[in-house]
Amino acid sequence: MRGTLGSLLASAAVARAANGANSTTAITADGSNFTLTGDGVSYLFHVDPSSLDLVSDHFGGPATDFTPPANIYAGGWSDGLTNTRREFPDVGRSDYRLPAIHIKHADGDTVSAFTYQSYDITAGKPALPGLPATYGSDSDVSTLTVRMYDNYSDIEAVLSYSIFPKYNAVARSFRISNNGTSNISIERAASFSVDLPNLDLNMIELQGDWAHEMNRVIRPVQYGETGFRSTEGYSSHIHNPFMALISPTTTESSGEAWGFNLVYSGSFATTTERFSHGYIRVLLGLNPLHASIPVAPGDTFQAPEVVAVYSSEGLGGMSRSYHDLYRNHLSRSNHTFQTRPVLLNSWEGLGFDINQTSLDALAQQTADLGIKLFVNDDGWFGKTPYARINDTAGLGDWIPNPDHFPNGLGPYVASVDSFTVANTSEKLQFGIWMEPEMVNPNSTLYTEHPDWVMYQGKHPRTLTRNQLVLNVGMTEVQDFIIQAVSNVINSANIRYIKWDNNRGIHEMPSPAADYEYMLGLYRVIDNLTTTYPDILFEGCASGGGRFDAGLLHYWPQHWTSDNTDAADRLTIQMGTTIMYPPSAMACHVSAIPNGVTMRNISIEYRATVALMCGSFGFELKPVDLSAEERAAIPGILANWELINPIVISGSFYRLALPDDTNWPAAQLVSQDETTAVVFAFQQQATVKPAAPPLRMAALNATAMYRSNAFNGTYSGATLMNAGLNLPWQVEDYQSMLIYLYKQ
Ligand code: DGJ
């Protein structure tokens, strides 16, 4: 359907009550008013008839009417557009707040004047050229495109709004086409911009660092700017490209929450700006420091998309919408809804001590424990003088070290494949680590192509972990990576690849190089995941440094953190689940004392923490396990068999957070709602007070449940309202796995 400002009354779609909207009735438009309606969300904006600017009306719970805006005193300097709630704020025409779009014209000026032209409504959702994005069929999602034009500069902006009614989610992006005769550059591009009314809101973000990812931080949305960004070139450990806004009374299970998540893996920035009238502008998109993206006459710039979710059922409701949306309509991996094999990764056990003898021994121990996938992490490649025997050499030279694999990977992997996994008839599978976007100066690749790295002519090429970043924006580099990874995959029976990335980007040839890099990276990954759909890819960036929705479009899972200490990991994992599904987290049981924290925690607790993730495994030398630890392994694997299918497709509830209580807990409910599993923890031994009863969530109140935790049956109502008193001992770091089976 298509409409113009003239067709004011030609309703483009039949409006329906907010509840029960389906994708074909989710958008109504008449060229003046626009309404997107989900099962529990409405998003309203309109065209101001005099300025032809787009005005934000409502983003929140169901609403069907356009009501008059707040009465703002328009005296003094603050008049015109700065007093309105804008959908697509540009620069230089009386709006003093930060813009969503900032364009530099050839003559150096940066004033824009976008005005409304026309709209389209289509069933489904078009792909974003070159970028990862949510997708869906005509019955899942529908899309409103709104065309704006700057007549002074001959530039078109096409805004895209896609609504997934079932998930209360709106995906937004825009593209800019340069129809003029001279070059322009995009200085700022916030894919999502909305002006909320004068509400009392708090901002939640996930802040951290290496081995300290995804810590929940909350602060009030104050006057001026409240925000954060990544300038690492990647989404980063420091801040994730996600923010939630919540009402002051919002909890895990009640109250309003708005989530905003950028589907992109490069530098980003997000800001709220509360102006003098109290209106709150929300912006999320590229980091302006890594923009200045040139758009030549006739060319188009495409902004990545932001997925915004509204929930009236607290942060938990928001999280579950993201989890379901991302599993069904973001991830396109074959593995997303498949259980993942238990694995053993060589990194924490062997480090760089990689040779056929050490690997054979570890692979044999892996199979003997009943573990199904053996992963050779770092240290298998490069040739003297660039052999990867430590982290100073070899990255870029993706050939097996001939000293250790004289016949290449093929025969070696075939020998691993001959091991039988204990207590099964299955053969051990093999996976391998790569870090394809990086190069050590000590490598054949760098010697041959020193100009393939990210560098700025006159500046030194600064190293981190002795390595440089390849400029993946270059087509030659993209083709090299595709070939190098394909060669490894084709050389042996590889079932899994861990794709690592261990430094941020420093010197760039231009600010736009980050965006160009991301387009190149997505081209590479799109090619490889399409060519090899059965390989299980796991993203990694020194742990969770690139755990983002962009990569989850292609890969089903990501290594969550290099910190495998179960106490810290619980916080990291609970943080990660704010918007990413637990099925996307990779989590391992490692040896004690822990390599990062030196903490000693029982194997049961370590396993209970790791079992809440889609990809569960071990990262230790089985021969070093104590007799007690070894005896626990069969029970852990039996729990994995029961839990992994529920993690993969079930619903996740954070019952209590480790930073709020000594007794954190989480719960998964199977998709068919017949089984729930509760992960319960006591962090520190306490003499007094007693632990509060553990109250479950999302059970059927009138159904009866049996459990491994009590005799007989209890009703769902009892378990949710009275809860269970668990028999904690006066001991640090205890855990329980409680299964509830609906009768
Ligand atoms: C960083 C990753 O996060 C680790 O798991 C491991 O793969 C090392 N790199 C290997 O160098």
Residues whose N, C-alpha, C, O or C-beta is under 5 A from the ligand:
A	BS01	DGJ	W347 D377 D378 D500 C540 A541 S542 G543 D562
